[in-house]
Amino acid sequence: MVFSSDRLKARAAALGFNLVGITPAAPSPTLDAYFRWIDAGMHGTMGYMARPDRQQRRRELDVILPGVRSLVVVGLDYRVWLPEALLSDPSRGRVAAYAWGQDYHDVMTPRLEALADWLRVESGQAISHRAYVDTGAILERSHAQQAGLGFVGKNTMLIHPRRGSYFFLGEILTDLEFSLYDEPSPATMCGSCTRCLLACPTRAFPRPHVLDARRCISYLTIEHKGWIDRSLRPLMGNWIFGCDVCQDVCPWQRFAPETVEPAFRPSDIDRAAPPLLSLLAMDTARFQTQFGGSPIARIGRDRLVRNACVAAGNWGHSDAVEPLLRLLDDTSPLVRGHAAWALRRMTGDDTTPALKRRWAREEDGEVKAELEFSIEA
């Protein structure tokens, strides 16, 4: 049986999705570029991306779902407007817009499963499917481009020419065939514009359409579990979870609509830009209370406070000295080390004696190296 594409799209819209496209199940046309990216080591410490089983799934979608014929790709807007002056306040930590509300996985996955269940009932077939929301070993932006949802910009984001790039993607892989498949969007519509490449604070784009994750603020604050490169810390500003710079400067964003999905709106301003002093004093219990159910929950208290230490060092205000001094005795080596770096950047305060006292009793080698760097700086 061949199922009606129009009926599927109408049902997806009824479930709240803002975009939907359908493409035949085939390997991504950018697969070779992805493997070159992996070979160059630009995935950093995200070792799962290079795993042979993950690479095989990207080569052959049949490995994910035997007999797969189609990919249904959906988009859900998440843009919310907040004052830029508040977000860029150096006394606050800045969170990428996608993480201001509830975890998008929890919002989108049930709707995708509901769409797949509807397909099963309406088609009258025992169809097989897999639903992904940023979780499967597929190149979802490339597949979304094949499904007509937009083009991939020089900042590697999927950009819809009438909606910008502030939308989440989700996919259903199914063995069902559809009556009509969407035409691919153009490969690019960026023209000669290079705003995103030039605006990146850490110069994470070695060339258009290539992102070196090892220099990306989103990677450093979310995916990277270890020590943030000292040369990159001063460039990170007040970002503590993700980064929106390369999206914000894109001219196509002028068309981005505000989301009508209440789950993606912040419950209060501190979910979008929490005060750094509050973050520096945060324990695990308060972290779970404040950020439970949001994407921030996935990195845990220690990495969030690590990021807040970097932002506090870039703020450089004396109000942060006392909280940072207390963090020199934190149970997490990551927090202790990044707090030491931040203390050395405080204006008008000589923190050297405190750093030396901590160095004398510090047992962790990496923390000791951070203390030595901060003492000698």
C-alpha positions in Angstrom: 0.0 0.0 0.0 1.1 3.5 -0.8 0.0 6.0 1.8 -1.2 9.6 1.1 1.5 12.2 1.7 -1.1 14.9 2.2 -2.9 13.0 4.9 0.4 12.4 6.7 1.3 16.1 6.6 -2.1 17.2 7.8 -1.9 14.8 10.8 1.7 16.1 11.6 0.4 19.7 11.6 -2.5 18.7 13.8 0.0 17.3 16.3 1.7 20.7 16.4 4.6 20.3 14.0 5.4 23.5 12.0 7.3 21.7 9.2 7.0 18.3 7.7 8.7 16.7 4.6 9.0 13.2 3.3 12.1 11.8 1.5 13.0 8.3 0.2 15.2 6.4 2.6 18.7 6.8 1.1 22.1 7.6 2.5 22.9 11.3 3.0 24.5 12.9 -0.1 26.9 14.6 2.4 28.1 11.3 3.9 31.6 11.5 2.5 32.1 15.0 3.9 31.0 13.7 7.3 33.6 11.0 7.2 36.3 13.5 6.3 35.2 15.6 9.3 35.6 12.6 11.5 39.0 11.7 10.0 40.1 15.3 10.7 39.2 14.8 14.4 36.9 17.8 14.4 34.3 15.8 16.5 36.6 16.3 19.5 35.8 14.0 22.5 32.5 12.9 21.0 33.8 9.4 20.4 30.4 7.9 19.7 30.3 9.8 16.4 33.3 7.8 15.1 32.1 4.4 16.3 32.1 1.8 13.5 28.5 0.8 14.2 27.3 4.4 14.1 29.2 5.0 10.8 27.6 1.8 9.3 24.1 3.0 10.3 24.8 6.3 8.5 25.9 4.4 5.4 23.0 2.0 5.3 19.7 3.0 6.9 18.6 -0.6 6.5 20.9 -1.4 9.5 18.7 0.9 11.6 15.4 -0.4 10.2 15.4 -3.4 7.9 13.2 -2.7 4.8 13.1 1.1 5.5 11.6 3.0 2.6 10.9 6.5 3.8 12.0 9.2 6.2 9.3 11.6 7.6 11.1 14.7 8.9 9.4 17.3 11.1 10.3 20.6 12.5 9.0 22.4 15.6 9.8 26.1 16.2 11.4 27.1 19.5 12.2 30.8 19.2 11.2 33.1 22.1 12.1 36.8 22.2 13.9 38.1 25.3 15.8 41.5 25.7 19.3 41.2 24.4 20.5 43.6 27.1 19.5 41.0 29.7 21.0 38.0 27.9 24.3 39.8 27.4 24.6 41.1 31.0 28.0 39.8 32.0 26.8 39.2 35.6 24.4 36.5 34.2 25.2 33.2 32.5 23.7 32.9 29.0 21.8 29.8 27.9 21.2 28.9 24.3 17.6 29.6 23.3 16.7 26.0 22.7 17.3 25.1 26.3 15.1 27.8 27.9 12.0 25.6 28.3 11.3 21.9 28.7 13.6 19.3 27.2 12.6 19.1 23.5 13.1 15.3 23.5 10.3 15.0 26.0 8.0 17.3 23.9 8.7 15.9 20.4 9.2 12.1 21.0 5.6 11.4 22.2 4.2 13.3 19.2 6.4 11.4 16.8 5.3 8.1 18.3 1.7 9.3 18.1 2.2 10.1 14.4 3.6 6.6 13.8 0.7 5.0 15.7 -1.7 6.9 13.6 0.1 5.8 10.4 -0.2 2.2 11.5 -3.9 2.5 12.2 -4.7 4.5 9.0 -2.6 2.4 6.7 -4.0 -0.9 8.1 -0.6 -2.4 8.0 1.8 -3.7 10.6 4.4 -1.1 9.7 7.8 -0.9 11.3 9.3 2.4 12.4 12.0 4.2 14.4 11.5 7.7 15.8 14.4 9.9 16.5 14.8 13.4 18.1 18.5 14.2 17.8 19.3 10.7 19.0 19.8 8.5 16.0 23.0 7.8 14.0 21.7 9.7 10.9 22.7 13.0 9.4 19.3 14.6 10.2 20.1 18.1 8.8 21.1 16.6 5.5 18.0 14.3 5.4 15.8 17.3 6.3 17.3 19.2 3.4 16.5 16.2 1.1 12.9 16.4 2.5 12.6 20.0 1.5 12.8 21.6 5.0 15.6 24.0 4.2 19.2 24.4 3.1 22.3 23.9 5.2 24.0 27.2 5.8 27.7 28.1 6.1 27.2 27.7 9.9 26.1 24.1 9.3 22.6 24.9 10.6 19.5 23.9 8.6 17.9 27.2 7.5 14.3 27.5 6.2 14.0 30.5 3.9 10.8 31.6 5.5 11.4 30.5 9.1 15.2 30.9 9.8 16.8 28.1 11.8 15.2 28.2 15.3 13.4 24.9 15.0 14.0 21.4 16.3 14.1 18.4 14.0 12.7 14.9 14.4 12.4 11.9 12.2 10.4 8.8 11.6 12.0 6.0 9.6 9.4 3.6 8.3 9.0 0.8 5.8 5.8 2.5 4.5 5.9 4.0 1.0 4.2 7.4 0.3 2.3 8.7 -2.6 4.6 11.8 -3.1 8.1 12.6 -1.9 9.3 16.2 -1.5 11.9 17.7 -3.7 15.2 18.6 -2.0 15.9 22.2 -1.0 18.8 23.9 -2.7 22.2 22.9 -1.3 22.7 26.5 -0.1 21.2 29.9 -0.3 23.9 31.8 1.6 25.3 33.6 -1.4 28.4 35.6 -0.5 27.3 36.2 3.1 29.8 35.3 5.8 28.3 36.9 8.9 28.1 33.7 10.8 31.8 32.8 10.1 33.1 36.2 11.1 30.9 36.5 14.2 32.0 33.2 15.9 33.9 34.3 19.0 36.2 31.2 18.9 36.7 31.0 15.1 35.2 27.5 15.1 34.6 27.6 11.3 37.8 26.8 9.4 35.9 27.2 6.2 32.2 27.5 5.1 30.0 24.6 6.0 32.7 23.1 8.3 32.5 23.4 12.1 35.4 22.4 14.2 33.6 21.2 17.3 36.8 21.5 19.4 36.5 25.3 19.2 32.7 25.6 19.4 31.2 27.1 22.5 28.2 24.8 22.3 30.5 21.8 22.3 32.8 23.2 25.1 29.9 23.9 27.4 27.7 20.9 26.7 29.5 17.9 25.1 33.0 18.4 26.4 33.3 16.7 29.8 36.9 17.8 30.7 39.0 20.8 30.9 38.2 23.8 28.7 41.3 25.0 26.7 42.7 28.0 28.5 43.1 29.9 25.2 39.4 29.6 24.5 38.0 30.5 27.9 38.4 34.3 27.5 36.5 34.1 24.2 33.4 32.4 25.6 31.9 35.5 27.2 29.0 34.7 29.5 27.8 31.6 27.6 27.3 28.7 30.1 25.2 26.3 28.0 25.4 26.3 24.2 25.7 29.4 22.0 23.4 31.1 19.5 25.9 33.6 17.9 26.1 32.0 14.4 22.3 31.8 14.3 21.6 35.2 15.7 23.6 37.1 13.1 22.1 35.2 10.1 20.0 37.4 7.9 17.4 34.6 7.4 16.5 34.9 11.1 14.4 38.0 10.4 11.8 35.5 9.2 11.9 33.3 12.3 8.5 33.2 14.0 8.1 33.1 17.8 7.0 29.7 18.9 3.5 29.0 19.9 4.6 25.9 21.9 4.3 26.8 25.6 6.7 24.1 26.6 9.6 26.0 25.1 9.0 29.3 26.9 11.1 29.9 30.0 9.3 29.6 33.3 11.3 32.6 34.5 14.2 34.7 33.3 16.7 32.7 35.3 16.2 29.7 33.0 17.5 31.8 30.1 20.1 33.9 31.9 20.7 32.8 35.5 22.8 35.1 37.8 26.4 33.9 37.9 26.6 34.4 41.7 23.6 32.0 42.1 25.3 29.4 39.9 28.6 29.6 41.7 26.8 28.8 44.9 24.7 26.0 43.5 24.7 22.5 44.9 23.4 19.4 43.3 20.0 19.6 45.0 19.4 23.1 43.8 20.6 22.3 40.4 18.0 19.5 40.1 15.3 21.8 41.4 16.1 24.7 39.0 17.1 22.8 35.9 15.3 19.4 36.1 13.3 18.6 33.0 15.3 21.1 30.9 18.2 20.2 28.4 20.6 21.7 31.0 19.9 18.8 33.3 22.0 16.5 31.1 25.4 18.1 31.9 25.0 17.9 35.7 25.9 20.4 38.4 29.7 20.1 38.1 29.9 21.0 34.4 27.4 23.8 34.7 29.4 25.3 37.6 32.6 24.8 35.6 31.1 26.9 32.8 29.9 29.5 35.3 33.5 29.8 36.6 34.7 30.6 33.1 31.9 33.2 32.7 32.7 34.7 36.1 36.3 35.0 35.1 35.2 36.9 31.9 33.0 39.1 34.1 35.9 39.9 36.3 33.8 41.5 39.0 34.9 41.5 42.7 31.4 40.2 43.7 32.5 36.8 42.4 35.6 36.5 44.5 34.1 35.0 47.6 32.0 32.4 45.8 35.0 31.4 43.7 37.2 31.1 46.8 34.7 28.7 48.3 34.8 26.7 45.1 38.5 26.1 45.6 37.4 23.5 48.1 34.7 22.0 45.9 34.6 18.2 45.6 34.9 18.4 41.8 38.4 18.8 40.4 36.9 20.5 37.3 35.2 23.1 39.4 38.3 23.7 41.6 40.6 24.2 38.6 38.3 26.5 36.6 37.6 28.5 39.8 41.3 29.0 40.2 41.5 30.4 36.6 38.6 32.7 37.2 40.1 34.1 40.5 43.2 35.2 38.7 41.0 37.4 36.4 39.2 39.3 39.2 39.8 43.0 39.0 41.3 44.7 42.0 41.6 41.7 44.2 44.9 39.9 44.9 43.8 36.2 45.2 47.4 34.9 45.0 47.6 34.0 48.7 44.4 31.9 48.6 45.6 30.2 45.4 48.9 29.3 47.0 47.2 27.9 50.1 45.0 25.7 47.9 48.0 24.6 45.9 49.8 23.5 49.0 47.1 21.0 49.9 45.8 20.1 46.4 46.3 16.4 45.4 44.8 16.4 41.9 47.6 17.0 39.3 45.4 18.8 36.8 44.0 21.1 39.4 47.5 21.8 40.7 48.6 22.7 37.1 45.6 25.2 36.9 46.6 26.7 40.3 50.2 27.1 39.2 49.1 28.8 36.0 46.9 31.1 37.9 49.6 31.9 40.5 52.2 32.7 37.8 49.9 34.5 35.4 
